[in-house]
Amino acid sequence: MLGRRRRGGPDLAGKVAIVTGGGSGIGAALTGALAAEGAQVACADIDLPAAQRVASSLLGGPGTVRAVRLDVTDGAAVQRVVDDVVAESGRLDLMFNNAGITWGGPTEMLTPEQWNAIIDVNIRGVVHGVAAAYPVMIEQRSGAIVNTASMGGLVAAGLITSYVMTKHAVVGLSLALRTEAAGHGVTVLAVCPSAVETPILDKGSVGGFVGRSYYLASQGSSTAYDADRLAQDTLAAIGRDQPLLVVPRRSRITWRIQRLAPGLTNRLAAQFIDRQRGQLRPEG
Ligand SMILES: NC(=O)c1ccc[n+]([C@@H]2O[C@H](COP(=O)([O-])OP(=O)(O)OC[C@H]3O[C@@H](n4cnc5c(N)ncnc54)[C@H](O)[C@@H]3O)[C@@H](O)[C@H]2O)c1
């Protein structure tokens, strides 16, 4: 476990962290939040210039941020980044397996390459991060593995079926590993937000799918959650040693209703998907 500071979150001054997908959105917000608390962060992204922009924006502390090019689908490369950080800093306190991609659209239109890509980034990418970081944390008898899953890792949502599959895998991995890791002094958290205001909302469209409007409609909201707020929530959840972070509150209620009335929520979800299917924009 990480030591606590007075406000309830973990004491992050001088802690050593890696954030995958740190060049944009939630990863950039996590990098900023960690640096603001005085952590030493490796901001790792397949898009090196994006990671460098995040690092440059945080020059001057209180923490330190180093940009690293990393493709999380390459297990050896993830291992190298972890090895380099441990060689340089002597430890690894926080591993944020956050890089992710999405596909939205009719499942029958997904190509084998698209299925493989989402499995490679969203599942294998997290597995690679765990495989590299967990032994280090077992050895030092402390550390936190934080996997960015999604509300889609807890509830079913059609038209983003491949994404939901990968995020359920991330939740399962996180919850199961957490029970093993506790005995080694290591904690595991799965972060499960609904729509967060990041570029991913407009990525991964298949067959005229409009991600942003789908995600907002699915949560009955006109705005997405703020990435910086999610980063703060995440640090607080680490401090409380939570297994899951589900935000916003409305989504916690949805999740609870689904568990209480699975048949009803499945029927409502099917009706929602029918309406959404009618809103696919034909590609010209
Ligand atoms: N934004 C949301 O609504 C939302 C909701 C729930 C969960 N998530 C999850 O949050 C995580 C971060 O997404 P985001 O919303 O910040 O999106 P984003 O697109 O803004 O950022 C994703 C980052 O991951 C990087 N990346 C993609 N493939 C990579 C790879 N192979 N190796 C290393 N880096 C790679 C991208 O370059 C990008 O910088 C993802 O796992 C996503 O599934 C997002």
The ligand as an ORCA input file, in Angstrom:
! r2SCAN-3c Opt
* xyz 0 1
  N     -13.194      9.164    -22.744
  C     -14.111      8.309    -22.350
  O     -15.326      8.553    -22.495
  C     -13.712      7.038    -21.666
  C     -14.655      6.396    -20.846
  C     -14.293      5.208    -20.234
  C     -13.033      4.697    -20.406
  N     -12.140      5.334    -21.216
  C     -10.827      4.735    -21.370
  O      -9.854      5.669    -20.967
  C      -8.607      5.348    -21.565
  C      -7.993      6.610    -22.123
  O      -8.828      7.069    -23.174
  P      -9.092      8.613    -23.464
  O     -10.534      8.837    -23.317
  O      -8.140      9.449    -22.725
  O      -8.794      8.618    -25.041
  P      -7.710      9.388    -25.922
  O      -7.936      8.890    -27.290
  O      -7.791     10.835    -25.651
  O      -6.317      8.843    -25.358
  C      -5.870      7.550    -25.595
  C      -4.351      7.596    -25.678
  O      -3.893      6.254    -25.830
  C      -2.845      6.267    -26.787
  N      -2.698      4.956    -27.398
  C      -3.533      4.340    -28.279
  N      -3.012      3.155    -28.646
  C      -1.846      3.022    -27.973
  C      -0.857      2.012    -27.923
  N      -0.951      0.900    -28.689
  N       0.202      2.180    -27.108
  C       0.321      3.296    -26.345
  N      -0.564      4.299    -26.377
  C      -1.642      4.156    -27.175
  C      -3.280      7.328    -27.806
  O      -2.181      7.779    -28.594
  C      -3.857      8.389    -26.895
  O      -2.863      9.306    -26.502
  C      -8.908      4.273    -22.599
  O      -8.560      3.011    -22.074
  C     -10.401      4.383    -22.777
  O     -10.966      3.171    -23.217
  C     -12.455      6.488    -21.832
*
